Amino acid sequence: MSAMFRITLPDGSVREVAPGTTPADVAAAIGPGLAKAALAARIDGQVRDLSRPFEGDTQLALVTARDEADALELVRHDLAHVMAEAVQHLFPGTQITFGPATDDGFYYDFAPKDRPFTDEDLPAIEAEMRAIIARNEPFLREVWTRQQLIDRWTEQGETFKAEWAAELPEGEELTIYRQGEWLDMCRGPHMVSTGKLDPAAFKLTRVSGAYWRGDQKNAMLSRIYGTGWLNKKQLDQHLFRLEEAAKRDHRKIGQEMDLFHLQSEAQGSVFWHPNGFVLWRQLEAYMRRRLDAADYAEVKTPQLMDAKQWEQSGHWGKYRENMFVVPDEIPNVEDEGAVLSGEGDLMALKPMNCPAHVLIFKQGIKSYRDLPIRMAEFGCCHRNEPHGALHGIMRVRQFTQDDAHIFVREDQLVEEVRKFCELLDSVYKHLGFEDYAVKLALRPEKRFGDDAMWDKAEAELREAVMQSTLSDTIKDKFEELPGEGAFYAPKLEFHLTDAIGRTWQVGTIQSDRVLPERLDASYVGADGERHRPVMLHRAILGTFERFIGILIEHHAGRFPLWLAPVQVVVATIVSDADDYALKVAADLRKAGMRVETDLRNEKINYKVREHSLAKVPLLFVVGKREADEGTVAIRRLGSQGQEMMSLDDAAARVAVEARAPDM
C-alpha cells in the first residue's frame, strides 16, 4: 500500500489521505457546505485547482468567495476562457491569442477572420457566454508536450498560438485547460466548472485594437474587454463607479472648464490654458509655503546633462530606454546630407532630479553639523513613454515633480522620515483627501547593496511610520509589498483614495545609500573622517500634471474655493446694473479674489446654468435693486437658494473663505 500524505489544515489539524486524493475530496469530507463553497485550493501558499491531486505532504487552505482577491482572480480567468469559446463559436475562423485577468476584469486578443470586432458584437457574445455557463462544463487540466501543442494549433489554423508554442522551453511542464470541446494553453488555476460563475456578474465593456505581442510591426488584433465579479451587487457597484468616473474624467472636465488641452504636435505634453495655470500656480504656491515652513531650500537644476553623468549614477544602464537622448552637436542646415553626423557625444533630458541634487550637495565641504540638508525642486523632467501608454494629463512625457532630496546622517534618518510622513498627511488633508494607505515596498530580486543594508533600510522606514502622528486608522492599514522596492532602495508609498473609491499611488519616500556612493557624496563627521550621507528621495504630490488630474476627478471640477481658477462671477440681471457689477468685481479683486463679470444680454437663469456647468463656486447676482441698496445676491455652486448681503460684508466673508488652508 502506498504511503499516506499528511494534509495540514489552517486550524493545525492533520488529515491523512491516500495518493490520488484531491482538495475537493478533503472539502467533501469536512462537510457538504464547504464542498459547495470551495472554489480552489491553496497548496503550500500556491492557488491550484480543486481537482488536482495532492503530490505529497501539504499545507492546505480552501479558497472560497470570502478570499476575495483569489476568488476574483479565478472568476476573471474563467470568464476570459468562456469569452474566447463564445467568440470562436459565433465567429468561426477567429484565431485566439492571449486572455489574462486584469485588476477589474479580463480581456482576450483575437484575430478575426473577416473583420475587426466592434462594440455591436458584444451583446451576442455575452449571451453565448451565459449559455456556456449554463452548461456547467468542467475545467479539465491536461499536461501536453510542446510538439502536441504545435501540432494542435497548426491543425486548427491557429498560427499565433503555433508561433508561441514553438518558443516554449523543451523540458517545461506545459498544460492546457479544456471546457467541453474547447481548449487553450494555460497555466491555470481554474474553478471546477463554468457553472461556478454567476451569469449576472459580468459585462463586456469595449473593443479596441492591440498589436500581436505588443509590437506595432506585427498584426493588429481585436481586443475585447470585460469586467467580472463574484455577484451582481459587486458588478452594479463597479458599473456605477465607471459611470461616475466617466462624468469625472479630467479630460472632459478640463475642456468644459477651459483648463488645458493636448495635441499630437507635442505628444505627452500639456498646453495649460490661463484657467488651468491658475490652478497650477495656486497648488505650487501652497506647496512652496509648506516647504519653506519645513525648512527646505529650493534649487533649480539643468534640463540637459551629459550621458556620462547618467552612466555614473547608474540610470544610463537601467533607465536609458525611458530617456530622451540628444546628440551634442550643431545640426547640418544644408539641404544635402544628414541633419546629424552621429559623431557627437550624447546628452539626455533629465528623467529625474536626483543626480543633479547630488552635484549641488558636492559643491563645497559639508559638515555633520550641516545635515540634514533638505533640497527641493519643482523640476521639469522628461520620460520617453510609449504613445499608447499616454493618458490625458495622468501619464505624460513632460512633467513637473514636487521633488526633494534630504541628505541625512544615519542617526537622523528615522526622524526625517517621520517628519515627512506628518507633512504629507497635512498636505493631503488640506487638498481634500482624508483616506489614504501607507505601503512599504521591500527589496526586489535584482538590487544594489547587501542584505544587511536592506534589513536596516526597511526597518528604519517601518519604524518612522509607527513613530509618526499618522492616525491609528492609517497605521492599522499599513501594508508591506515584497519585491516592489527600487533597485537601490526600499520605499514608502502613499496611496490616496478618491471620492468614488479609486486608489492612486502619489507620494513616496525612498531611503537610498547607493547613489551617494556611486556619485561620491560625503560629509565630514564629528571624528574628522569622510562619511556617506543617506539620501531620501521624496515627493508628496508626485507630479503636478497627474495630481491635478486626480484633483479634477476627485472634486469633479468643483474645487475648494481657494483652488478654483475663477472664484466668483458677478452676473447682471439687467443692463442698468452693469456699472455696479464692475464696482463689485473691483472690490472683490481688492480683497484678493479671482473674479470675472458676465454683463451679457441673457436671462439670469441661462447665466446661472452656464456658470454652474463651468463649476464656478460663487455667483454674485446683481440687478437694479442690488445696485441701489449696495447689496449682492450670493448663489453657491450646488445650492438652489441665494443669500442677500451687503457688498462690504460679502467681500470680507468670501475673502476669508478663499484663504488657503495653511493660511
C-alpha positions in Angstrom: 0.0 0.0 0.0 1.3 3.5 -0.9 2.4 5.8 1.9 -0.3 8.2 3.0 0.0 12.0 2.6 -0.3 14.3 5.6 -2.6 17.3 4.8 -2.3 20.1 7.4 -5.3 22.4 7.6 -5.3 26.1 8.7 -6.5 25.2 12.2 -3.5 22.9 12.6 -5.4 19.7 12.3 -3.9 17.0 10.1 -5.7 14.5 7.8 -4.0 11.5 6.2 -5.1 10.8 2.7 -4.2 8.3 0.0 -2.3 9.3 -3.2 -4.8 10.4 -5.8 -6.9 12.3 -3.3 -7.8 15.9 -4.3 -8.6 19.1 -2.3 -12.2 18.6 -3.4 -12.2 15.3 -1.7 -11.0 16.8 1.5 -13.6 19.6 1.3 -16.4 17.0 0.8 -15.1 15.0 3.8 -15.2 18.1 6.0 -18.8 18.9 5.0 -21.2 19.5 2.1 -21.3 23.3 2.8 -17.6 23.6 2.4 -17.6 21.3 -0.7 -20.2 23.6 -2.3 -18.4 26.9 -1.3 -14.8 25.8 -2.3 -13.6 27.4 -5.5 -9.9 26.4 -5.5 -7.2 25.2 -3.1 -4.1 27.0 -1.7 -1.4 24.3 -1.6 1.7 25.4 0.3 0.7 29.0 -0.4 0.0 28.5 -4.2 -3.5 28.5 -5.6 -4.4 25.3 -7.5 -7.4 23.6 -9.0 -9.6 21.7 -6.5 -9.5 18.6 -8.8 -5.7 18.4 -8.9 -4.4 15.5 -6.8 -2.0 16.1 -3.9 1.6 15.3 -4.7 2.9 14.9 -1.1 2.6 16.2 2.4 0.9 19.6 2.1 -0.4 22.7 3.9 -3.9 23.1 2.6 -6.3 26.1 2.7 -9.6 26.0 0.7 -10.3 29.2 -1.3 -13.9 30.4 -1.0 -15.7 33.7 -2.0 -14.5 35.1 1.3 -11.0 35.0 0.0 -12.0 37.8 -2.4 -8.7 38.6 -4.1 -8.1 34.9 -5.0 -11.7 34.3 -5.9 -11.9 37.3 -8.2 -8.7 36.2 -10.0 -10.2 32.8 -10.6 -13.6 34.2 -11.8 -11.9 36.6 -14.2 -9.6 34.0 -15.6 -12.5 31.6 -16.1 -14.6 34.3 -17.8 -11.7 35.0 -20.3 -11.8 31.4 -21.4 -15.6 31.4 -21.6 -15.5 34.5 -23.7 -12.9 33.0 -26.1 -15.0 29.9 -26.6 -18.1 32.1 -27.2 -16.3 34.2 -29.8 -14.9 31.2 -31.7 -18.4 29.6 -31.7 -20.1 32.7 -33.0 -17.3 33.7 -35.4 -15.8 30.6 -36.9 -12.3 31.1 -38.2 -11.4 33.6 -35.5 -7.9 32.8 -34.0 -7.2 33.2 -30.3 -4.0 34.6 -28.8 -4.0 35.6 -25.0 -6.5 36.4 -22.4 -5.4 37.4 -18.9 -7.3 38.6 -15.8 -6.9 42.3 -15.0 -7.5 44.5 -11.9 -11.2 44.7 -12.5 -11.9 42.1 -15.2 -10.3 40.4 -18.2 -9.6 40.7 -21.9 -8.8 38.4 -24.8 -7.0 39.3 -28.0 -8.5 37.8 -31.2 -7.5 37.7 -34.9 -10.9 37.8 -36.6 -11.3 36.0 -39.9 -13.3 38.6 -41.8 -13.4 42.0 -40.0 -12.4 43.6 -36.7 -14.9 43.2 -33.9 -17.0 46.1 -32.8 -19.0 47.1 -29.7 -22.1 46.0 -31.5 -20.9 42.4 -31.3 -20.7 42.3 -27.5 -24.4 41.6 -26.6 -24.4 38.4 -28.8 -21.0 37.3 -27.2 -22.4 37.9 -23.7 -25.5 35.8 -24.5 -23.3 32.9 -25.8 -21.1 33.2 -22.6 -24.2 32.7 -20.4 -25.2 29.6 -22.4 -21.7 28.2 -21.8 -22.0 29.0 -18.1 -25.4 27.3 -18.0 -23.9 24.1 -19.5 -21.7 23.8 -16.4 -18.7 22.5 -18.4 -15.9 21.2 -16.1 -12.5 22.9 -16.4 -10.1 20.0 -17.1 -6.3 20.3 -16.8 -4.1 18.2 -19.1 -0.3 18.1 -19.5 0.9 18.2 -23.1 4.2 18.2 -24.9 5.4 21.1 -26.8 5.1 19.2 -30.1 1.5 18.2 -29.2 0.7 21.9 -28.8 2.4 22.9 -32.0 0.5 20.1 -33.9 -2.8 21.0 -32.4 -2.5 24.7 -33.2 -1.2 24.1 -36.7 -4.0 21.7 -37.4 -6.6 24.2 -36.2 -5.1 27.1 -38.2 -4.1 28.9 -35.0 -1.0 30.5 -36.4 -0.4 32.9 -33.4 -0.7 30.1 -30.9 1.6 27.8 -33.0 4.2 30.6 -33.1 4.1 31.0 -29.3 4.1 27.2 -28.6 7.2 26.8 -30.8 9.1 29.2 -28.5 8.2 27.4 -25.2 11.1 25.6 -23.5 11.5 21.9 -24.2 11.6 20.4 -20.7 9.0 22.5 -19.1 5.6 21.0 -18.0 3.1 22.5 -20.4 -0.6 22.5 -19.6 -3.9 23.1 -21.4 -7.3 23.6 -19.9 -10.4 22.2 -21.6 -14.0 23.1 -21.1 -16.1 20.8 -23.3 -14.5 20.6 -26.7 -12.8 24.0 -26.4 -9.3 24.3 -25.0 -6.4 26.7 -24.6 -2.8 26.7 -23.4 -2.9 27.9 -19.8 -1.0 27.6 -16.5 -4.3 27.8 -14.5 -5.7 27.5 -12.0 -9.4 27.5 -12.7 -12.6 26.7 -10.8 -14.3 23.4 -11.0 -16.6 24.3 -13.9 -18.2 27.1 -15.8 -21.3 26.7 -13.7 -19.5 28.3 -10.7 -19.6 31.6 -12.5 -22.5 34.0 -11.8 -24.1 34.7 -15.2 -25.4 38.1 -13.9 -22.0 39.2 -12.6 -20.1 40.1 -15.7 -20.3 42.5 -18.6 -18.3 43.0 -21.8 -17.3 46.7 -21.9 -15.5 47.6 -25.1 -13.4 46.6 -28.1 -10.1 48.1 -29.1 -7.1 47.3 -31.3 -3.9 45.6 -30.0 -0.8 44.5 -31.7 0.3 40.9 -31.5 2.9 40.6 -28.8 2.6 44.4 -28.3 4.7 45.2 -31.3 3.3 47.7 -33.9 5.3 45.8 -36.6 3.0 42.8 -36.0 -0.6 42.1 -36.9 -3.4 44.2 -35.5 -5.8 42.1 -33.3 -9.2 42.8 -31.8 -9.1 43.1 -28.0 -12.4 42.5 -26.2 -12.5 43.8 -22.6 -14.9 42.6 -19.9 -15.4 43.2 -16.2 -16.2 40.2 -13.9 -17.2 39.9 -10.3 -18.4 37.4 -7.7 -22.1 38.6 -7.8 -24.4 41.1 -9.4 -24.2 43.5 -6.5 -20.4 43.9 -7.0 -20.9 44.3 -10.7 -23.5 47.0 -10.2 -21.3 48.9 -7.8 -18.4 48.7 -10.3 -20.6 49.9 -13.2 -21.8 52.8 -11.0 -18.1 53.7 -10.3 -17.4 53.6 -14.0 -20.3 55.8 -14.8 -19.1 58.3 -12.1 -15.6 58.1 -13.4 -16.8 58.9 -16.9 -18.6 62.0 -15.5 -15.4 63.0 -13.6 -13.0 62.3 -16.5 -10.3 65.0 -16.2 -10.1 65.4 -19.9 -13.8 66.1 -20.2 -13.9 68.5 -17.3 -10.6 70.1 -18.4 -12.3 71.0 -21.7 -15.5 72.2 -20.0 -13.6 74.4 -17.6 -11.0 75.5 -20.3 -8.1 74.3 -18.2 -5.7 72.6 -20.7 -5.5 70.8 -24.0 -3.3 68.1 -25.6 -2.4 67.7 -29.3 -0.3 65.5 -31.5 2.3 68.1 -32.2 3.5 67.7 -28.6 2.8 64.1 -27.7 2.5 63.7 -24.0 3.0 67.3 -23.1 0.3 69.6 -21.7 -0.8 73.0 -23.1 -2.0 74.8 -19.9 -4.7 77.5 -20.5 -5.0 80.5 -18.3 -7.6 78.9 -16.0 -5.6 75.7 -15.7 -2.4 77.5 -15.0 -4.1 79.5 -12.2 -4.9 76.1 -10.6 -1.3 75.0 -11.1 0.1 78.3 -9.6 -2.2 78.0 -6.5 -1.1 74.4 -5.9 2.6 75.4 -6.5 2.4 78.4 -4.2 0.7 76.3 -1.5 3.4 73.6 -1.7 6.2 76.3 -1.7 4.8 77.8 1.5 4.7 74.3 3.1 8.3 73.6 2.0 9.5 77.0 3.3 7.9 76.3 6.7 9.5 72.9 6.8 13.0 74.3 6.2 13.6 73.1 2.6 15.9 75.0 0.4 14.6 75.3 -3.2 17.0 74.8 -6.1 16.9 74.7 -9.9 19.0 72.3 -12.0 19.7 71.8 -15.8 17.3 70.0 -18.1 20.1 68.6 -20.2 23.1 66.7 -18.8 26.0 64.7 -20.3 25.4 61.0 -20.7 28.5 60.4 -18.6 26.7 61.7 -15.6 23.8 59.3 -16.2 26.3 56.4 -16.6 27.9 57.3 -13.3 24.5 57.5 -11.5 23.5 54.1 -12.9 20.5 55.4 -14.8 22.1 55.0 -18.2 22.2 51.2 -17.9 18.9 50.7 -16.1 16.7 53.5 -17.4 18.0 54.6 -20.8 15.0 53.3 -22.8 12.9 55.8 -21.0 15.2 58.8 -21.6 15.2 61.3 -24.5 18.8 61.2 -25.8 20.2 64.3 -27.5 23.4 64.5 -29.6 25.8 67.3 -28.5 26.4 68.7 -32.0 25.2 71.5 -34.2 22.8 70.1 -36.9 23.6 70.4 -40.6 21.5 73.2 -42.1 22.3 72.5 -45.7 19.7 70.7 -47.9 22.3 68.0 -48.8 23.5 65.4 -46.2 22.2 64.1 -42.9 20.9 66.5 -40.3 23.1 64.9 -37.7 26.5 63.2 -38.2 26.1 60.7 -35.4 29.5 61.5 -34.1 28.5 63.9 -31.3 28.7 63.0 -27.7 25.4 62.0 -26.1 23.4 64.0 -23.7 20.0 63.3 -22.2 17.0 65.3 -20.9 16.7 64.6 -17.3 14.1 61.9 -16.4 14.6 62.7 -12.7 16.3 65.3 -10.5 18.3 63.3 -8.0 21.8 63.1 -9.7 21.7 66.9 -10.2 20.9 67.4 -6.5 23.9 65.3 -5.5 26.1 67.5 -7.7 24.8 70.6 -5.7 25.4 68.8 -2.4 29.0 68.1 -3.5 29.8 71.8 -4.0 31.9 72.7 -1.0 32.7 70.7 2.1 29.8 69.6 4.2 30.0 69.0 7.9 27.9 66.7 10.0 26.5 69.9 11.6 25.1 70.9 8.2 22.8 67.9 8.0 20.0 67.4 7.4 20.1 69.3 4.1 16.6 69.4 2.5 16.8 70.3 -1.2 13.6 70.8 -3.1 12.9 71.5 -6.8 9.8 71.8 -8.9 11.8 70.1 -11.5 10.6 69.7 -15.1 11.5 66.2 -16.3 11.0 64.1 -19.5 10.4 60.4 -19.9 10.1 58.7 -23.2 6.8 56.9 -22.6 5.3 54.8 -25.4 2.5 56.7 -27.3 0.0 54.0 -26.4 0.6 54.4 -22.7 -0.1 58.2 -22.6 -3.4 59.1 -20.9 -4.6 62.7 -20.7 -2.5 64.6 -18.1 -2.3 61.5 -15.9 0.5 59.9 -17.9 2.6 62.3 -19.9 6.2 62.7 -21.3 6.9 66.1 -19.8 6.0 66.6 -16.2 7.0 68.6 -13.1 7.7 66.8 -9.9 7.2 68.3 -6.4 10.6 66.7 -5.8 13.0 66.9 -2.9 16.1 65.1 -1.6 17.1 65.1 2.0 20.7 64.3 2.9 20.9 62.9 6.4 23.3 61.2 8.8 22.4 57.7 9.8 21.2 58.8 13.2 18.8 61.4 11.7 17.0 59.2 9.2 14.1 57.9 11.2 13.3 61.4 12.5 13.4 62.9 9.0 11.1 60.2 7.5 8.7 60.7 10.4 8.6 64.5 9.8 8.0 63.8 6.1 5.0 61.5 6.8 3.4 64.1 9.0 3.9 66.9 6.4 2.4 64.7 3.7 -0.5 63.8 6.0 -1.3 67.5 6.5 -1.0 68.3 2.7 -3.4 65.5 1.7 -6.0 66.6 4.3 -5.7 70.2 3.1 -6.3 69.0 -0.5 -9.4 67.1 0.4 -8.0 63.5 0.9 -8.8 62.1 4.3 -8.3 58.5 3.4 -5.0 57.0 2.2 -2.9 53.9 2.7 0.8 53.6 3.5 2.7 50.7 1.9 6.3 49.6 2.4 7.9 48.3 -0.9 10.6 45.8 0.1 13.8 44.6 -1.7 13.5 43.4 -5.3 15.3 40.3 -6.6 17.7 42.4 -8.6 19.2 45.1 -6.4 22.3 47.0 -5.3 23.7 46.5 -1.8 23.8 43.6 0.6 21.1 42.1 2.8 22.3 43.9 5.9 21.9 47.3 4.2 18.4 46.3 3.1 17.4 45.0 6.5 18.4 48.3 8.1 16.8 50.5 5.5 13.5 48.6 5.6 13.4 48.6 9.4 14.0 52.4 9.5 11.1 53.2 7.2 8.8 50.9 9.2 9.8 52.5 12.5 9.3 56.0 11.1 5.7 55.3 10.2 4.9 53.8 13.6 6.6 56.7 15.4 4.6 59.3 13.4 1.4 61.0 14.4 -0.5 59.4 11.5 -3.9 58.3 12.7 -4.4 54.8 14.1 -6.8 54.1 11.1 -3.9 54.7 8.7 -1.4 52.8 10.7 -3.8 49.8 11.0 -3.9 49.6 7.2 -0.1 49.7 6.9 1.0 47.0 4.3 4.3 45.6 3.1 4.9 44.8 -0.6 7.6 42.1 -1.1 9.8 42.6 -4.1 8.4 46.0 -5.1 11.2 48.3 -3.9 13.5 50.2 -6.3 16.8 48.6 -7.3 18.7 50.9 -5.0 16.3 51.4 -2.0 13.1 50.3 -0.2 10.4 53.0 -0.3 7.2 54.0 1.4 4.3 54.5 -1.0 1.2 56.6 -0.2 -2.0 55.6 -1.9 -4.8 58.1 -1.9 -8.5 57.0 -2.1 -10.7 59.4 -4.1 -14.3 60.4 -3.8 -15.5 57.3 -5.7 -13.2 54.8 -4.1 -10.4 54.6 -6.6 -6.8 54.5 -5.3 -3.9 56.5 -6.7 -0.3 56.0 -5.7 1.2 59.5 -5.4 3.6 60.2 -2.6 6.8 58.3 -2.0 9.9 58.4 0.1 13.0 56.2 -0.6 15.9 55.5 1.6 19.0 55.4 -0.7 22.5 54.5 0.3 23.6 53.6 -3.2 23.5 56.9 -5.2 25.7 58.8 -2.7 28.2 56.0 -3.0 28.1 56.0 -6.8 28.4 59.8 -7.1 30.9 60.1 -4.2 28.9 62.4 -2.0 30.3 62.8 1.5 30.4 64.9 4.6 32.9 65.4 7.4 31.8 63.7 10.6 32.5 64.6 14.2 35.5 62.3 14.0 37.0 64.3 11.2 36.6 61.5 8.7 34.6 61.4 5.5 31.1 59.7 5.8 28.4 58.9 3.2 25.1 60.7 3.8 21.9 58.7 3.3 19.8 60.3 0.5 16.0 60.4 1.0 14.2 60.7 -2.3 10.7 62.1 -1.6 7.6 63.5 -3.3 4.2 64.4 -1.9 2.1 65.1 -5.0 4.2 63.0 -7.3 3.9 65.1 -10.5 1.8 68.3 -10.8 0.2 67.1 -14.0 -1.0 63.8 -12.6 -2.0 65.2 -9.2 -4.1 68.0 -10.9 -5.8 65.3 -12.9 -6.6 63.4 -9.7 -7.8 66.6 -8.1 -10.1 67.3 -11.0 -11.6 63.8 -10.8 -11.8 63.7 -7.0 -13.6 67.1 -6.8 -15.5 66.5 -10.2 -14.2 70.0 -11.1 -15.8 71.6 -8.0 -12.6 72.7 -6.4 -12.4 74.2 -2.9 -12.7 78.0 -3.2 -9.0 78.6 -2.6 -8.1 76.5 -5.6 -10.8 77.4 -8.1 -9.5 79.1 -11.2 -12.4 81.5 -11.2 -13.7 82.0 -7.7 -16.6 84.5 -8.4 -18.6 85.6 -11.4 -20.6 88.8 -11.0 -23.6 88.4 -13.2 -26.2 91.1 -14.0 -29.9 90.7 -14.3 -30.4 94.0 -16.2 -28.0 96.2 -18.1 -28.7 99.1 -15.7 -26.6 97.2 -13.2 -23.5 96.9 -15.4 -21.6 99.8 -13.7 -22.4 98.4 -10.2 -21.3 94.9 -11.3 -17.9 96.3 -12.4 -17.6 98.0 -8.9 -18.5 94.7 -7.2 -15.8 92.9 -9.2 -13.2 95.6 -8.4 -13.9 95.4 -4.7 -13.6 91.6 -4.7 -10.3 91.8 -6.6 -9.1 94.3 -3.9 -10.0 91.6 -1.4 -7.8 89.1 -3.3 -10.5 87.2 -5.2 -10.2 85.9 -8.8 -13.3 87.4 -10.4 -15.0 87.6 -13.8 -18.1 89.6 -14.9 -21.0 88.5 -17.0 -22.7 91.5 -18.5 -24.3 89.7 -21.5 -27.8 90.5 -22.5 -29.0 87.0 -21.5 -31.6 85.8 -19.0 -30.2 85.3 -15.5 -31.3 81.6 -15.4 -29.2 81.0 -18.5 -26.2 82.6 -16.9 -26.7 80.6 -13.7 -26.8 77.4 -15.6 -23.8 78.2 -17.7 -21.6 79.2 -14.8 -22.7 76.1 -12.8 -21.6 73.9 -15.7 -18.3 75.8 -15.6 -18.0 74.8 -11.9 -17.7 78.4 -10.7 -18.1 78.2 -6.8 -19.8 81.6 -6.3 -22.2 83.6 -8.4 -22.9 87.2 -7.3 -26.1 88.2 -8.9 -26.9 92.0 -9.1 -29.8 93.9 -10.5 -31.2 97.4 -10.1 -32.3 96.8 -6.6 -28.9 95.5 -5.5 -27.2 98.5 -7.2 -29.5 100.9 -5.3 -29.0 99.2 -2.0 -25.3 98.2 -2.3 -26.0 94.5 -1.8 -25.4 91.3 -3.7 -27.4 88.0 -4.0 -24.9 85.1 -3.5 -25.5 81.8 -5.2 -23.2 78.9 -4.2 -22.5 76.1 -6.6 -24.8 73.1 -6.0 -27.3 75.2 -3.9 -30.7 76.2 -5.1 -31.2 79.2 -2.8 -29.4 82.5 -2.5 -28.2 84.8 0.3 -28.6 88.6 0.3 -25.8 90.5 1.9 -24.2 94.0 1.7 -21.2 94.2 -0.7 -18.8 95.0 2.1 -19.8 92.1 4.2 -19.8 89.7 1.2 -16.3 90.8 0.1 -15.0 90.3 3.7 -16.6 86.9 4.1 -15.5 85.4 0.8 -12.0 86.7 1.3 -11.8 84.7 4.5 -13.4 81.6 2.9 -10.9 81.8 0.0 -7.8 81.6 2.2 -5.6 78.6 1.5 -5.9 76.1 4.4 -2.3 76.7 5.5 -3.1 80.5 5.9 
